[in-house]
Amino acid sequence: MRACPGVVPVRAGVIAPVVPPLLPVSSRASSPGVAELVRGPLPLPSLISRRTSSVVYGVSALDDRGRVADRVVMRALGWSAGRRLGIHETAGVLTVLTDPNGSYQVTSQGHLRLPAPLRHRCGLEAGDRVLLAADPDRSRLVIYPPAALDTLLPQSTARTGGEPA
């Protein structure tokens, strides 16, 4: 039996690999159908950048007395019972800062009581969940009510995967 060039003899029960012959570069470009098989590199997914901020986030429900509490947030700020604070509202968002002459303070249980006039101005009611953003570097806590979050976040993020409509 004479061997053919490029053909591997097959032993019983063994299947020879199928390897298509390489075409010279000049014939690849001119061959119909080969150009459709050659593609550029696959696109890379965009990655979320790393955090550069020391802000600590928490979520808390407002109780019937206007109190919010999150131990992780309070610990990050270093605020303990009796700490005097000032609370201000701007565009429906509450900002809480350390103020030695402040009218408000952290309760003995570590809660922060939001005054009724500010709760009403922000449309907050008992049971509402708020986003707490603590910035330990500035000793500042920002409280975002649901209505403020609705205006901050684009409506498209409510869809699966955050894809725009």
C-alpha positions as YAML, in Angstrom:
chain: A
units: angstrom
residues:
- id: 1
  name: MET
  ca: [0.00, 0.00, 0.00]
- id: 2
  name: ARG
  ca: [1.35, 3.33, -1.04]
- id: 3
  name: ALA
  ca: [1.08, 6.32, 1.39]
- id: 4
  name: CYS
  ca: [-0.51, 9.51, 0.13]
- id: 5
  name: PRO
  ca: [1.10, 12.79, 1.16]
- id: 6
  name: GLY
  ca: [-0.84, 14.53, 3.96]
- id: 7
  name: VAL
  ca: [-2.86, 11.41, 4.81]
- id: 8
  name: VAL
  ca: [-2.25, 9.66, 8.09]
- id: 9
  name: PRO
  ca: [-2.79, 5.90, 8.01]
- id: 10
  name: VAL
  ca: [-5.67, 4.85, 10.25]
- id: 11
  name: ARG
  ca: [-5.40, 1.98, 12.64]
- id: 12
  name: ALA
  ca: [-8.49, -0.02, 13.41]
- id: 13
  name: GLY
  ca: [-10.74, 1.81, 15.90]
- id: 14
  name: VAL
  ca: [-8.78, 5.11, 15.80]
- id: 15
  name: ILE
  ca: [-10.19, 8.12, 14.03]
- id: 16
  name: ALA
  ca: [-7.64, 10.36, 12.33]
- id: 17
  name: PRO
  ca: [-7.87, 14.08, 13.13]
- id: 18
  name: VAL
  ca: [-9.31, 16.35, 10.50]
- id: 19
  name: VAL
  ca: [-7.11, 19.37, 9.96]
- id: 20
  name: PRO
  ca: [-7.91, 21.67, 7.06]
- id: 21
  name: PRO
  ca: [-4.88, 22.61, 4.98]
- id: 22
  name: LEU
  ca: [-3.42, 26.08, 5.50]
- id: 23
  name: LEU
  ca: [-3.91, 28.43, 2.58]
- id: 24
  name: PRO
  ca: [-1.17, 30.82, 1.60]
- id: 25
  name: VAL
  ca: [-1.88, 34.43, 2.64]
- id: 26
  name: SER
  ca: [-2.41, 35.54, -0.96]
- id: 27
  name: SER
  ca: [-5.05, 32.87, -1.64]
- id: 28
  name: ARG
  ca: [-6.88, 33.58, 1.65]
- id: 29
  name: ALA
  ca: [-7.86, 37.06, 0.60]
- id: 30
  name: SER
  ca: [-8.98, 35.95, -2.84]
- id: 31
  name: SER
  ca: [-10.90, 32.86, -1.74]
- id: 32
  name: PRO
  ca: [-14.64, 33.46, -1.48]
- id: 33
  name: GLY
  ca: [-16.02, 32.91, 2.00]
- id: 34
  name: VAL
  ca: [-12.67, 33.10, 3.81]
- id: 35
  name: ALA
  ca: [-12.98, 36.85, 4.48]
- id: 36
  name: GLU
  ca: [-16.24, 36.25, 6.36]
- id: 37
  name: LEU
  ca: [-14.47, 33.80, 8.69]
- id: 38
  name: VAL
  ca: [-11.73, 36.24, 9.65]
- id: 39
  name: ARG
  ca: [-12.88, 38.64, 12.39]
- id: 40
  name: GLY
  ca: [-11.26, 41.28, 14.48]
- id: 41
  name: PRO
  ca: [-10.75, 40.89, 18.21]
- id: 42
  name: LEU
  ca: [-13.81, 40.34, 20.39]
- id: 43
  name: PRO
  ca: [-15.03, 43.39, 22.30]
- id: 44
  name: LEU
  ca: [-14.02, 43.58, 25.95]
- id: 45
  name: PRO
  ca: [-16.64, 44.32, 28.59]
- id: 46
  name: SER
  ca: [-16.38, 47.69, 30.30]
- id: 47
  name: LEU
  ca: [-15.37, 47.22, 33.92]
- id: 48
  name: ILE
  ca: [-16.61, 49.24, 36.85]
- id: 49
  name: SER
  ca: [-13.80, 51.38, 38.18]
- id: 50
  name: ARG
  ca: [-12.51, 50.84, 41.70]
- id: 51
  name: ARG
  ca: [-13.82, 52.93, 44.56]
- id: 52
  name: THR
  ca: [-11.77, 55.95, 45.52]
- id: 53
  name: SER
  ca: [-14.14, 57.17, 48.22]
- id: 54
  name: SER
  ca: [-14.36, 56.23, 51.89]
- id: 55
  name: VAL
  ca: [-18.13, 56.78, 52.00]
- id: 56
  name: VAL
  ca: [-20.01, 54.08, 53.93]
- id: 57
  name: TYR
  ca: [-23.59, 53.30, 52.88]
- id: 58
  name: GLY
  ca: [-26.50, 51.93, 54.84]
- id: 59
  name: VAL
  ca: [-30.25, 51.66, 54.55]
- id: 60
  name: SER
  ca: [-32.58, 52.27, 57.46]
- id: 61
  name: ALA
  ca: [-36.33, 52.39, 57.98]
- id: 62
  name: LEU
  ca: [-37.76, 55.46, 59.64]
- id: 63
  name: ASP
  ca: [-39.65, 54.46, 62.79]
- id: 64
  name: ASP
  ca: [-42.85, 56.07, 64.11]
- id: 65
  name: ARG
  ca: [-40.81, 58.55, 66.18]
- id: 66
  name: GLY
  ca: [-38.69, 59.71, 63.23]
- id: 67
  name: ARG
  ca: [-35.61, 57.74, 64.21]
- id: 68
  name: VAL
  ca: [-33.12, 56.07, 61.89]
- id: 69
  name: ALA
  ca: [-30.32, 53.79, 62.96]
- id: 70
  name: ASP
  ca: [-27.48, 51.93, 61.31]
- id: 71
  name: ARG
  ca: [-24.63, 50.77, 63.54]
- id: 72
  name: VAL
  ca: [-22.13, 50.44, 60.70]
- id: 73
  name: VAL
  ca: [-22.78, 54.01, 59.53]
- id: 74
  name: MET
  ca: [-22.61, 55.47, 63.05]
- id: 75
  name: ARG
  ca: [-19.44, 53.50, 63.82]
- id: 76
  name: ALA
  ca: [-17.81, 54.73, 60.59]
- id: 77
  name: LEU
  ca: [-18.58, 58.32, 61.60]
- id: 78
  name: GLY
  ca: [-17.44, 57.74, 65.18]
- id: 79
  name: TRP
  ca: [-20.71, 59.19, 66.47]
- id: 80
  name: SER
  ca: [-21.89, 57.92, 69.84]
- id: 81
  name: ALA
  ca: [-24.70, 58.80, 72.24]
- id: 82
  name: GLY
  ca: [-24.87, 62.48, 73.10]
- id: 83
  name: ARG
  ca: [-22.99, 63.73, 70.00]
- id: 84
  name: ARG
  ca: [-24.39, 67.18, 69.12]
- id: 85
  name: LEU
  ca: [-25.50, 67.56, 65.51]
- id: 86
  name: GLY
  ca: [-26.96, 70.05, 63.07]
- id: 87
  name: ILE
  ca: [-29.46, 68.82, 60.48]
- id: 88
  name: HIS
  ca: [-30.21, 70.75, 57.29]
- id: 89
  name: GLU
  ca: [-32.46, 70.08, 54.29]
- id: 90
  name: THR
  ca: [-31.56, 71.02, 50.73]
- id: 91
  name: ALA
  ca: [-33.60, 69.91, 47.70]
- id: 92
  name: GLY
  ca: [-35.27, 67.10, 49.65]
- id: 93
  name: VAL
  ca: [-31.98, 65.67, 50.99]
- id: 94
  name: LEU
  ca: [-30.97, 65.87, 54.65]
- id: 95
  name: THR
  ca: [-27.39, 66.64, 55.67]
- id: 96
  name: VAL
  ca: [-26.26, 65.92, 59.22]
- id: 97
  name: LEU
  ca: [-23.03, 67.48, 60.51]
- id: 98
  name: THR
  ca: [-21.23, 67.48, 63.84]
- id: 99
  name: ASP
  ca: [-22.02, 70.76, 65.58]
- id: 100
  name: PRO
  ca: [-21.03, 71.40, 69.21]
- id: 101
  name: ASN
  ca: [-23.92, 73.89, 69.45]
- id: 102
  name: GLY
  ca: [-26.32, 71.72, 67.42]
- id: 103
  name: SER
  ca: [-29.96, 71.34, 68.43]
- id: 104
  name: TYR
  ca: [-29.99, 67.58, 67.83]
- id: 105
  name: GLN
  ca: [-28.03, 64.66, 69.21]
- id: 106
  name: VAL
  ca: [-27.50, 60.94, 68.89]
- id: 107
  name: THR
  ca: [-29.85, 59.14, 71.30]
- id: 108
  name: SER
  ca: [-28.62, 56.84, 74.06]
- id: 109
  name: GLN
  ca: [-29.54, 53.86, 71.84]
- id: 110
  name: GLY
  ca: [-27.44, 55.23, 68.95]
- id: 111
  name: HIS
  ca: [-30.42, 56.46, 66.90]
- id: 112
  name: LEU
  ca: [-30.63, 59.68, 64.99]
- id: 113
  name: ARG
  ca: [-34.00, 61.40, 65.43]
- id: 114
  name: LEU
  ca: [-35.07, 63.47, 62.43]
- id: 115
  name: PRO
  ca: [-37.22, 66.47, 63.41]
- id: 116
  name: ALA
  ca: [-40.85, 66.39, 62.23]
- id: 117
  name: PRO
  ca: [-40.69, 69.62, 60.17]
- id: 118
  name: LEU
  ca: [-37.77, 68.23, 58.14]
- id: 119
  name: ARG
  ca: [-39.45, 64.83, 57.75]
- id: 120
  name: HIS
  ca: [-42.60, 66.50, 56.42]
- id: 121
  name: ARG
  ca: [-40.60, 68.73, 54.07]
- id: 122
  name: CYS
  ca: [-38.92, 65.61, 52.63]
- id: 123
  name: GLY
  ca: [-42.19, 63.65, 52.46]
- id: 124
  name: LEU
  ca: [-40.93, 61.04, 54.95]
- id: 125
  name: GLU
  ca: [-43.35, 58.85, 56.86]
- id: 126
  name: ALA
  ca: [-42.94, 56.00, 59.33]
- id: 127
  name: GLY
  ca: [-41.73, 52.88, 57.55]
- id: 128
  name: ASP
  ca: [-40.01, 54.74, 54.69]
- id: 129
  name: ARG
  ca: [-36.55, 53.41, 53.95]
- id: 130
  name: VAL
  ca: [-33.78, 55.95, 53.49]
- id: 131
  name: LEU
  ca: [-30.28, 55.66, 52.05]
- id: 132
  name: LEU
  ca: [-27.61, 56.78, 54.51]
- id: 133
  name: ALA
  ca: [-24.28, 57.95, 53.06]
- id: 134
  name: ALA
  ca: [-21.65, 58.53, 55.75]
- id: 135
  name: ASP
  ca: [-18.49, 60.43, 54.84]
- id: 136
  name: PRO
  ca: [-16.10, 59.87, 57.75]
- id: 137
  name: ASP
  ca: [-13.45, 62.20, 56.26]
- id: 138
  name: ARG
  ca: [-15.90, 65.13, 56.52]
- id: 139
  name: SER
  ca: [-17.82, 63.84, 59.56]
- id: 140
  name: ARG
  ca: [-20.99, 64.18, 57.48]
- id: 141
  name: LEU
  ca: [-24.06, 62.02, 56.99]
- id: 142
  name: VAL
  ca: [-26.36, 62.54, 54.00]
- id: 143
  name: ILE
  ca: [-29.84, 61.03, 54.16]
- id: 144
  name: TYR
  ca: [-31.60, 60.36, 50.86]
- id: 145
  name: PRO
  ca: [-35.38, 59.85, 51.09]
- id: 146
  name: PRO
  ca: [-37.09, 57.72, 48.41]
- id: 147
  name: ALA
  ca: [-38.30, 60.82, 46.51]
- id: 148
  name: ALA
  ca: [-34.73, 62.16, 46.29]
- id: 149
  name: LEU
  ca: [-33.47, 58.80, 45.02]
- id: 150
  name: ASP
  ca: [-36.18, 58.79, 42.35]
- id: 151
  name: THR
  ca: [-34.79, 62.05, 40.98]
- id: 152
  name: LEU
  ca: [-31.13, 60.99, 41.27]
- id: 153
  name: LEU
  ca: [-31.40, 57.63, 39.54]
- id: 154
  name: PRO
  ca: [-32.40, 57.42, 35.89]
- id: 155
  name: GLN
  ca: [-35.61, 55.48, 35.33]
- id: 156
  name: SER
  ca: [-33.79, 53.09, 32.99]
- id: 157
  name: THR
  ca: [-31.89, 51.54, 35.93]
- id: 158
  name: ALA
  ca: [-35.15, 49.98, 37.10]
- id: 159
  name: ARG
  ca: [-35.07, 47.73, 34.04]
- id: 160
  name: THR
  ca: [-33.18, 44.47, 34.05]
- id: 161
  name: GLY
  ca: [-29.45, 44.99, 33.70]
- id: 162
  name: GLY
  ca: [-29.78, 48.77, 33.79]
- id: 163
  name: GLU
  ca: [-30.16, 48.93, 30.02]
- id: 164
  name: PRO
  ca: [-31.82, 52.07, 28.70]
- id: 165
  name: ALA
  ca: [-35.31, 51.82, 27.28]
...
